[in-house]
Amino acid sequence: GTLGTPPLHLSAVFLLTGIPGQEDVHLWISIPFCLVYIISIVGNSVILFIIKTDQSLHEPMYIFLSMLAITDLALSISTMPTTLGIFLFNSREISLDACFAQLFFIHSLSFIESSILLLMAFDRFVAICNPLRYASILTLPRIGKMGLVFVLRGVAVIFPLPFLLKRFRYCRANVLSHCYCLHQEVMKLACSDITLNYIYGFFLTVSMVGLDSLFIFLSYVMILKTVLKVASHGECLRALNTCVSHLCAVLLFYTPEIGLAVIHRFGTGSPPLFKVLLGYISLLVPPLMNPIVYSVKSKHLRCCVCY
């Protein structure tokens, strides 16, 4: 910059926000939030424990489910400190580095979750459209490799973001509208040219979440085509029944995710409270609901949970 301006970040901290206008009842609001976190962490841990200890569950569908549970656990843990910090102790400050680290985890885990939902769609596709080759296509080493590739992909594409944000000076208002850091919000506080961040963020959303959801949709089109060729009505329903929990997980994840992306990009006139609530739903509801949905639908898991 010019001689007179320090190359320093002018605001050394960001201020997170709970639910705007509801500060006086934050302590009460913390009760459902604590419950959501407890149920998410216990639910996903129980599923992991059951799948690990029960040999009969060491098959592709449940291995993918355990990957989903690990990702959900990590997502819950990455938003928990700041969320509960605000609602319980009203501690709103977060340092720039802590903020960049948090958004790195939140975004990379969201992309990893998106990829795992795609893998689970592939699992259902192979199981229904090519059942005889199911065991030979989805071998354990291959599942491990696919999982690893998607984890690395999620981490690699988000890796540049904290560094892109670190270059900026932040001299605008330093208040964020959620109780955790998101890239699309932090970049708007910079008083530098954010075109590169904007384009890269948009490219990521379209190429990762957009492509994953498109492939999931296509795999269900193929599944439907295969199932409708099957002679009997009963077999049709049985085959589709194995997809219900995955479809629920897909809707729970993508609906708020895509809604948020659209609002951040184009919804300047939308009420701020709506954006905040969608933000909570997109990060808190999938880890809470996935274990419940899968336990309700899977007889095997349900029996294990009950005993």
Sequence and secondary structure as in RCSB ss.txt:
>XXXX:A:sequence
GTLGTPPLHLSAVFLLTGIPGQEDVHLWISIPFCLVYIISIVGNSVILFIIKTDQSLHEPMYIFLSMLAITDLAL
SISTMPTTLGIFLFNSREISLDACFAQLFFIHSLSFIESSILLLMAFDRFVAICNPLRYASILTLPRIGKMGLVF
VLRGVAVIFPLPFLLKRFRYCRANVLSHCYCLHQEVMKLACSDITLNYIYGFFLTVSMVGLDSLFIFLSYVMILK
TVLKVASHGECLRALNTCVSHLCAVLLFYTPEIGLAVIHRFGTGSPPLFKVLLGYISLLVPPLMNPIVYSVKSKH
LRCCVCY
>XXXX:A:secstr
  TTS SS S SEEE  SSTT GGGHHHHHHHHHHHHHHHHHHHHHHHHHHHH GGG SHHHHHHHHHHHHHHHH
HHHHHHHHHHHHHH   EEEHHHHHHHHHHHHHHHHHHHHHHHHHHHHHHHHHHSGGGHHHHS HHHHHHHHHHH
HHHHHHHHTHHHHHHHTS   S  B SSSS  HHHHGGG SS  HHHHHHHHHHIIIIIIHHHHHHHHHHHHHHH
HHHHSS HHHHHHHHHTTHHHHHHHHHHHHHHHHHHHHHHH TTS HHHHHHHHHHHHHHHHHHHHHHHHHH HH
HHHHHH 
